[in-house]
Amino acid sequence: MPANLTPQYKAAELRYQKAATRAEKEEALREMIALLPKHKGTEKLQADLRRRLSKLEAEAAHVPRSGHRAEVGHVTREGAGQWVLLGPPNGGKSSLLQALTHARPQVADYPFTTRDAQPGMMSFEDVQVQLVDTPALASGHTEPWLANLARGADGLLLVVDLAALDQRPGARALAEFLERAHLVPSGRPAPSPASPLILVRPALLVANKCDLDLDGTLLALARDAFGQDLPCLAVSALRGDGLDLLRPRLYHELHRIRVHTKEPGHPPDPTRPFVLREGATVEELAQHVHADLALRLRFARLWGSHARFDGQLVDRHHVLADGDVVELHG
């Protein structure tokens, strides 16, 4: 049976062949898999494409943690989730990363100071969330690996400078980037006809330098340019305004839960929760603890505000809630 490959697939295949970095190859392979006609004649090709993509992802997962990353733009995921910071030049992304984490990116008053992906870990209560600073977005000036990094993130932090004289160039550059990366902020309708490559991601517009916006006029102008449909929070990375609201927002938008485990007769460790997706079950928690325990799991005991009583007996299919304390019995 002929494969009947489309011109769009062949264009993606050509980009794969010309790709110079792992990120570019991964992006092209994902596009090829999405565009490949699905029938018996393409089964071997589908398997080969997925094998090549898996190999690239496995290589990325084993990037050494020494002072030098093996490839520009690769960031090993850590913590409860990953937010990528995007925005026009001099928007304050690096200043925001420095204010929220222990990272020390280069901060300067001239554009395009950031040349590589710069990660930092933001603490929130008993967990950490990863923030990744990136080079500025400008029409005709975007790093080739940035789309792949943004597509792999859990959320998009869109950082803009309220003091900018004209917000429209930054808004255009961001819109162009999102279209090129096939990303749609949550709450926005997908373009029609919808591409099979489109990913929907939580997005938050962070309006920096709110200390210069005395009456809210600059915030209104920024929202008009970037879209009233984007959830927005005004902050000052320099003075700290709004950061106490931003930290919980970034955690809760990830839709994660924190679950503590305990051994029989011992109190739980309050400092090291397991971070799971919303809707996770007791069995999924057991798999995070140890694969063998998940196989041997008979029941669990539950403490917390969602338990009917302390030590409630639950089975492996019980859906957990944030703050639960679980005692696993194999």
Secondary structure, 3 states (H helix, E strand, C coil): CCCCCCHHHHHHHHHHHHCCCHHHHHHHHHHHHHHCCCCHHHHHHHHHHHHHHHHHHHHHHCCCCCCCCCCCCCCCCCECCEEEEECCCCCCHHHHHHHHECCCCCCCCCCCCCCCCEEEEEEECCEEEEEEECCCCECCECCCCHHHHHHHCCEEEEEEECCCCCCHHHHHHHHHHHHHCCEEECCCCCCCCCCCCCEEECEEEEEECHHHCCCCHHHHHHHHHHCCCCCEEECCCCCCCCHHHHHHHHHHCCCEEEEEECCCCCCCCCCCCEEEECCCEHHHHHHHHCHHHHHHCCEEEEECCCCCCCCEEECCCCECCCCCEEEEEC
